[in-house]
């Protein structure tokens, strides 16, 4: 016997973490925490973009529904924005110098385009003002006494979400008889 009591374990058998093991554990934990923070940041950015797109969709649909309610003769690129805003007070501009609406923390810039279509299936007619007709309605003739078959309207919205410019475009067709 060497004089060491049997109940005391030898020094080489100590059970503890070394400094290297602690540093590796801290590095793994830190990597996980930073990944979770990054994931939350990406999720918040995506939520902001989705909220902006949802608001834009709502406004675009409201503009197009209102375009169907205004007099058909007002459904031109120049005349429709004023007629739509007069018919739908919730779509009135919030800033001078353009058509913008502020909703849910976003500022949407709105533009409306309209053009008339002379459908060739019933013959083509005389286009008194060719600038009002769509680019694919360039032909003219004398078979159609009423060349204004329908109007295509489209609304484009632009806004910034999470520092990135977003756009959306929706369209509709309006018949001269309405609807």
HUDARA-V616352 format. One record per backbone hydrogen bond with DSSP energy under -0.5 kcal/mol. NH is the residue of the N-H (numbers start at 1). CO is the residue of the C=O. E is the energy in kcal/mol with one decimal. If there is no record, write none. Layout:
# HUDARA-V616352
nh=NH co=CO e=E
nh=NH co=CO e=E
This chain:
# HUDARA-V616352
nh=8 co=5 e=-0.9
nh=9 co=7 e=-0.5
nh=13 co=10 e=-1.3
nh=14 co=11 e=-1.5
nh=16 co=14 e=-0.7
nh=22 co=18 e=-1.9
nh=23 co=19 e=-2.2
nh=24 co=20 e=-2.3
nh=25 co=21 e=-2.1
nh=26 co=22 e=-2.4
nh=27 co=23 e=-2.3
nh=28 co=24 e=-2.3
nh=29 co=25 e=-2.4
nh=30 co=26 e=-2.8
nh=31 co=27 e=-2.2
nh=32 co=28 e=-2.0
nh=33 co=29 e=-2.3
nh=34 co=30 e=-2.6
nh=35 co=31 e=-2.1
nh=36 co=32 e=-2.0
nh=37 co=33 e=-2.2
nh=38 co=34 e=-2.5
nh=39 co=35 e=-2.3
nh=40 co=36 e=-2.1
nh=41 co=37 e=-2.1
nh=42 co=38 e=-2.3
nh=43 co=39 e=-2.4
nh=44 co=40 e=-2.3
nh=45 co=41 e=-2.1
nh=46 co=42 e=-2.4
nh=47 co=43 e=-2.3
nh=48 co=44 e=-2.2
nh=49 co=45 e=-2.2
nh=50 co=46 e=-2.6
nh=51 co=47 e=-2.5
nh=52 co=48 e=-2.1
nh=53 co=49 e=-2.3
nh=54 co=50 e=-2.5
nh=55 co=51 e=-2.2
nh=56 co=52 e=-2.2
nh=57 co=53 e=-2.5
nh=58 co=54 e=-2.0
nh=59 co=55 e=-2.3
nh=60 co=56 e=-2.9
nh=61 co=57 e=-2.3
nh=62 co=58 e=-2.0
nh=63 co=59 e=-2.6
nh=64 co=60 e=-2.4
nh=65 co=61 e=-2.5
nh=66 co=62 e=-2.2
nh=67 co=63 e=-2.1
nh=68 co=64 e=-1.3
nh=69 co=65 e=-0.6
nh=69 co=66 e=-0.9
nh=70 co=66 e=-1.0
nh=74 co=71 e=-1.7
nh=75 co=72 e=-1.5
nh=76 co=74 e=-2.3
nh=77 co=114 e=-0.6
nh=80 co=76 e=-2.6
nh=83 co=79 e=-1.8
nh=84 co=80 e=-3.1
nh=85 co=81 e=-2.3
nh=86 co=82 e=-2.0
nh=87 co=83 e=-1.9
nh=88 co=84 e=-2.1
nh=91 co=88 e=-2.4
nh=92 co=89 e=-1.5
nh=94 co=100 e=-2.4
nh=98 co=95 e=-0.7
nh=100 co=98 e=-0.9
nh=101 co=108 e=-2.3
nh=103 co=101 e=-0.6
nh=103 co=106 e=-2.4
nh=106 co=103 e=-2.3
nh=108 co=101 e=-3.3
nh=108 co=106 e=-0.6
nh=109 co=158 e=-2.8
nh=110 co=99 e=-3.4
nh=110 co=108 e=-0.5
nh=111 co=156 e=-2.1
nh=113 co=154 e=-2.7
nh=115 co=152 e=-2.0
nh=116 co=132 e=-3.1
nh=117 co=150 e=-3.2
nh=119 co=117 e=-0.8
nh=122 co=119 e=-1.1
nh=123 co=120 e=-1.5
nh=128 co=126 e=-0.9
nh=132 co=129 e=-2.0
nh=133 co=130 e=-1.1
nh=134 co=116 e=-3.0
nh=137 co=134 e=-2.0
nh=141 co=125 e=-0.8
nh=143 co=124 e=-0.9
nh=144 co=124 e=-1.9
nh=145 co=143 e=-0.7
nh=149 co=117 e=-1.7
nh=149 co=147 e=-1.8
nh=150 co=117 e=-1.2
nh=151 co=174 e=-2.8
nh=152 co=115 e=-2.9
nh=153 co=151 e=-0.6
nh=153 co=172 e=-2.5
nh=154 co=113 e=-2.7
nh=155 co=170 e=-2.8
nh=156 co=111 e=-2.8
nh=157 co=168 e=-2.8
nh=158 co=109 e=-1.9
nh=159 co=166 e=-2.1
nh=161 co=164 e=-2.6
nh=164 co=161 e=-1.8
nh=166 co=159 e=-3.7
nh=168 co=157 e=-2.1
nh=170 co=155 e=-2.3
nh=172 co=153 e=-2.8
nh=174 co=151 e=-2.9
nh=176 co=149 e=-0.6
nh=178 co=175 e=-2.2
nh=179 co=68 e=-0.6
